[in-house]
């Protein structure tokens, strides 16, 4: 009887310790929007087939009659109030990123433009030998965005005037027990 109780206790302990957890991420709000000088900007955190967020998708809708230039060299990413630097995207040259000479993206008058960017401090660079040579598009991999308030301050120019837009989302990363089917 005592052996049976001990065996039952061991089985229960194994069942509890063998429960798997799953990482889930949530963004509050799911999409953040700002309007600056007749330009609507949306920022959406993206997962790219991950259980966590790795980048931000930006959509610019320029409703004015003048082009808008987005300056990625001066735009900044913050987490919980701490400035963590610039944002980068596929197609940006590593040397230009390092030198702060990435050309601006132009949102044409009456047009739209979209781009997915990740914080520079949270990316991994592929080795040049792994991508076949310099200048190829697949040079970076985005890492996990941290929980907390994730804010991007965009710096733009229109008609010779500097404009800024602050967009932020609160990212929550939770571990929840996975449902098991017996």
VODRENDREN-442006 format. One record per residue: x, y, z of N, C-alpha, C in turn. Coordinates in pm, whole numbers, plus 50000, padded with zeros to 5 digits. Layout:
VODRENDREN-442006
    nc1    nc2    nc3   cac1   cac2   cac3    cc1    cc2    cc3
      X      Y      Z      X      Y      Z      X      Y      Z
...
END
This chain:
VODRENDREN-442006
    nc1    nc2    nc3   cac1   cac2   cac3    cc1    cc2    cc3
  50081  49882  50000  50000  50000  50000  50087  50127  50000
  50193  50121  50084  50283  50234  50092  50355  50255  49958
  50392  50145  49892  50459  50154  49761  50365  50217  49659
  50239  50179  49664  50140  50231  49571  50124  50382  49590
  50123  50428  49714  50109  50572  49743  50230  50648  49692
  50349  50592  49712  50471  50658  49666  50473  50663  49514
  50435  50555  49448  50430  50551  49302  50330  50653  49249
  50216  50663  49312  50114  50759  49272  50165  50901  49289
  50235  50927  49397  50293  51058  49424  50398  51093  49317
  50481  50998  49280  50583  51020  49176  50516  51047  49042
  50414  50972  49006  50344  50994  48880  50279  51132  48876
  50220  51175  48986  50157  51308  48992  50263  51417  48976
  50377  51400  49041  50485  51499  49031  50536  51508  48887
  50548  51392  48822  50593  51390  48681  50491  51459  48592
  50365  51436  48614  50260  51497  48532  50264  51648  48547
  50283  51697  48668  50289  51841  48692  50415  51899  48630
  50529  51835  48648  50654  51890  48597  50667  51875  48446
  50591  51786  48385  50600  51766  48241  50506  51858  48163
  50431  51941  48231  50343  52034  48163  50428  52133  48085
  50399  52149  47957  50475  52240  47874  50410  52378  47877
  50492  52479  47855  50441  52615  47848  50462  52667  47708
  50377  52761  47671  50381  52821  47539  50396  52971  47558
  50483  53034  47478  50501  53178  47484  50396  53243  47395
  50325  53340  47450  50227  53417  47374  50262  53564  47390
  50242  53638  47284  50271  53781  47287  50146  53858  47246
  50128  53973  47310  50015  54060  47279  50065  54203  47270
  50000  54280  47184  50033  54421  47167  49911  54505  47201
  49933  54608  47284  49825  54697  47322  49869  54839  47287
  49806  54906  47192  49708  54853  47098  49775  54764  46994
  49695  54696  46914  49752  54609  46811  49813  54691  46698
  49755  54806  46671  49805  54897  46568  49805  55037  46627
  49912  55112  46606  49919  55250  46652  49920  55341  46530
  49845  55452  46538  49832  55541  46424  49865  55684  46465
  49924  55759  46372  49951  55902  46394  49926  55974  46262
  49893  56102  46271  49878  56186  46152  49968  56306  46168
  50052  56329  46067  50144  56441  46066  50144  56502  45927
  50112  56631  45919  50118  56705  45792  50052  56630  45676
  49927  56593  45693  49850  56522  45590  49908  56386  45552
  49979  56326  45645  50031  56191  45623  49984  56103  45738
  49915  55995  45705  49871  55898  45805  49976  55788  45814
  50020  55762  45937  50124  55661  45961  50068  55556  46055
  50083  55429  46018  50044  55321  46109  50167  55235  46139
  50174  55191  46263  50282  55103  46307  50218  54979  46368
  50258  54863  46318  50204  54736  46365  50320  54643  46402
  50324  54594  46526  50427  54494  46559  50401  54366  46480
  50507  54302  46432  50493  54178  46354  50574  54066  46417
  50525  53943  46399  50590  53825  46455  50672  53745  46354
  50636  53751  46226  50706  53674  46122  50719  53525  46159
  50608  53461  46187  50603  53317  46221  50674  53283  46351
  50689  53377  46440  50747  53355  46573  50636  53369  46677
  50655  53315  46796  50555  53335  46902  50570  53471  46969
  50670  53550  46927  50698  53680  46986  50716  53782  46874
  50712  53909  46909  50729  54016  46811  50877  54039  46780
  50906  54066  46651  51045  54084  46610  51069  54215  46534
  50965  54280  46488  50983  54400  46406  50854  54482  46406
  50861  54595  46335  50745  54682  46319  50720  54703  46171
  50594  54694  46132  50554  54726  45996  50501  54869  45996
  50556  54952  45909  50511  55091  45898  50441  55109  45764
  50330  55178  45767  50254  55212  45646  50236  55363  45647
  50280  55427  45540  50268  55572  45525  50167  55599  45414
  50072  55685  45440  49974  55727  45339  49983  55880  45330
  50048  55928  45224  50069  56071  45207  49951  56130  45130
  49868  56205  45201  49747  56261  45140  49770  56404  45090
  49895  56449  45092  49924  56586  45050  49973  56588  44905
  50002  56706  44857  50052  56723  44721  50204  56734  44716
  50272  56702  44828  50417  56713  44837  50477  56583  44888
  50592  56545  44832  50662  56424  44879  50703  56439  45026
  50711  56326  45095  50755  56320  45234  50877  56229  45240
  50985  56275  45304  51107  56195  45317  51118  56143  45461
  51134  56010  45477  51150  55949  45609  51298  55927  45634
  51350  55990  45739  51493  55985  45773  51516  55873  45875
  51561  55757  45828  51586  55643  45917  51712  55662  46000
  51802  55749  45957  51924  55775  46034  51893  55850  46163
  51791  55934  46162  51758  56014  46279  51638  55960  46356
  51562  55870  46297  51450  55807  46368  51506  55715  46475
  51434  55698  46586  51486  55622  46700  51383  55526  46758
  51436  55418  46818  51357  55316  46887  51385  55327  47037
  51278  55323  47117  51289  55327  47263  51217  55207  47323
  51271  55155  47432  51201  55053  47510  51199  55101  47654
  51077  55113  47708  51056  55161  47845  51134  55290  47872
  51133  55380  47774  51197  55511  47789  51344  55515  47756
  51407  55402  47734  51551  55398  47705  51574  55400  47554
  51656  55494  47508  51688  55506  47366  51780  55390  47327
  51728  55300  47239  51807  55186  47195  51856  55201  47051
  51847  55322  46996  51909  55348  46867  51816  55344  46748
  51878  55318  46633  51809  55325  46504  51734  55198  46468
  51656  55210  46361  51583  55098  46304  51648  55061  46171
  51646  54932  46137  51705  54886  46011  51607  54794  45939
  51630  54780  45809  51543  54697  45726  51624  54624  45622
  51568  54520  45569  51631  54449  45458  51650  54549  45344
  51762  54536  45278  51793  54627  45167  51882  54742  45208
  51892  54771  45337  51983  54875  45384  52123  54814  45391
  52220  54887  45342  52357  54839  45340  52421  54850  45479
  52490  54746  45526  52554  54752  45658  52646  54873  45676
  52721  54910  45572  52812  55025  45583  52732  55154  45600
  52623  55168  45525  52539  55287  45538  52475  55294  45677
  52436  55180  45729  52377  55177  45863  52482  55221  45966
  52602  55165  45955  52710  55197  46050  52750  55344  46040
  52753  55397  45917  52794  55536  45896  52681  55637  45916
  52557  55589  45929  52443  55680  45940  52412  55752  45811
  52434  55682  45698  52413  55744  45567  52306  55670  45485
  52211  55606  45553  52102  55537  45482  52018  55644  45411
  51997  55631  45279  51916  55732  45210  51773  55731  45263
  51707  55848  45262  51569  55852  45311  51475  55776  45218
  51368  55725  45274  51261  55668  45193  51165  55780  45159
  51120  55783  45035  51031  55889  44989  50889  55834  44978
  50796  55903  45043  50654  55871  45030  50600  55973  44930
  50565  55929  44809  50526  56025  44705  50395  56097  44739
  50382  56217  44687  50259  56294  44705  50141  56211  44657
  50039  56199  44742  49920  56122  44708  49941  55972  44706
  50056  55924  44752  50088  55781  44744  50105  55716  44879
  50139  55588  44874  50162  55510  44997  50299  55444  44990
  50349  55407  45106  50478  55341  45117  50474  55256  45243
  50532  55137  45236  50538  55053  45356  50677  54992  45369
  50714  54964  45494  50844  54906  45522  50840  54836  45656
  50910  54722  45666  50924  54650  45793  51064  54674  45846
  51071  54722  45971  51199  54756  46032  51211  54694  46170
  51335  54670  46210  51365  54615  46343  51470  54703  46409
  51471  54708  46541  51575  54785  46610  51714  54729  46578
  51805  54819  46544  51942  54779  46507  52009  54697  46617
  51986  54734  46742  52051  54665  46854  51998  54523  46876
  51887  54488  46812  51827  54356  46834  51837  54264  46712
  51921  54298  46616  51933  54214  46497  52064  54137  46498
  52067  54031  46421  52190  53952  46400  52226  53965  46253
  52353  53990  46226  52401  54000  46089  52453  53865  46043
  52412  53824  45922  52468  53703  45862  52610  53734  45818
  52695  53634  45824  52832  53653  45775  52828  53670  45623
  52916  53755  45570  52919  53780  45426  52938  53650  45348
  53021  53560  45400  53044  53434  45329  52917  53349  45322
  52823  53368  45419  52700  53290  45420  52596  53344  45323
  52615  53466  45275  52515  53523  45186  52571  53548  45046
  52691  53500  45020  52743  53505  44884  52819  53631  44847
  52829  53727  44934  52902  53850  44903  52833  53971  44959
  52900  54085  44951  52842  54207  45008  52721  54255  44929
  52633  54326  44999  52522  54391  44933  52399  54307  44909
  52398  54182  44953  52281  54101  44929  52175  54126  45035
  52052  54102  44998  51937  54144  45077  51915  54070  45208
  51962  53949  45222  51929  53869  45340  52032  53880  45451
  52088  53999  45472  52199  54015  45564  52160  54021  45710
  52033  54035  45743  51999  54051  45884  51881  53965  45925
  51882  53932  46054  51772  53856  46115  51728  53931  46240
  51599  53954  46252  51547  54031  46365  51537  53944  46490
  51569  54004  46603  51558  53936  46733  51427  53972  46801
  51409  53920  46921  51285  53936  46998  51273  54077  47054
  51160  54144  47026  51134  54275  47086  51102  54254  47233
  51157  54337  47321  51132  54319  47464  50992  54362  47505
  50946  54309  47615  50815  54350  47667  50826  54492  47720
  50711  54553  47738  50706  54690  47787  50668  54785  47676
  50684  54915  47705  50647  55018  47608  50756  55027  47501
  50718  54996  47378  50806  55003  47262  50762  55123  47180
  50849  55221  47169  50815  55347  47103  50912  55375  46990
  50859  55429  46882  50941  55471  46769  50913  55619  46746
  51019  55698  46739  51008  55839  46703  51058  55850  46560
  50967  55878  46467  51001  55893  46326  51038  56037  46299
  51146  56057  46222  51187  56190  46180  51168  56196  46029
  51094  56300  45986  51061  56314  45844  51085  56457  45800
  51091  56478  45668  51102  56612  45612  50997  56628  45503
  50935  56747  45506  50836  56781  45403  50842  56931  45381
  50857  56972  45257  50868  57114  45223  50981  57181  45301
  51091  57110  45325  51205  57166  45396  51189  57174  45547
  51076  57131  45599  51051  57135  45744  51066  56997  45804
  51129  56992  45923  51142  56865  45994  51015  56837  46072
  50968  56713  46063  50848  56669  46133  50883  56544  46214
  50813  56523  46325  50831  56400  46402  50696  56338  46432
  50696  56208  46448  50577  56134  46489  50619  56031  46592
  50550  56027  46705  50576  55928  46810  50467  55821  46803
  50509  55697  46790  50416  55584  46789  50463  55483  46891
  50372  55433  46975  50415  55335  47075  50309  55229  47098
  50357  55111  47135  50271  54999  47172  50330  54937  47299
  50244  54877  47378  50288  54807  47498  50285  54658  47467
  50403  54596  47463  50412  54453  47430  50414  54371  47558
  50328  54271  47561  50319  54179  47674  50363  54042  47626
  50454  53981  47699  50500  53846  47666  50466  53758  47785
  50385  53654  47760  50337  53568  47868  50369  53423  47838
  50391  53347  47941  50405  53202  47927  50280  53139  47985
  50211  53062  47903  50087  52998  47946  50100  52848  47924
  50037  52768  48013  50044  52622  47993  49978  52583  47862
  50042  52492  47791  49986  52441  47668  49876  52342  47698
  49772  52346  47620  49663  52249  47634  49712  52116  47579
  49692  52012  47655  49734  51880  47608  49610  51796  47576
  49616  51727  47466  49507  51637  47426  49546  51494  47460
  49469  51433  47547  49498  51295  47587  49414  51198  47508
END
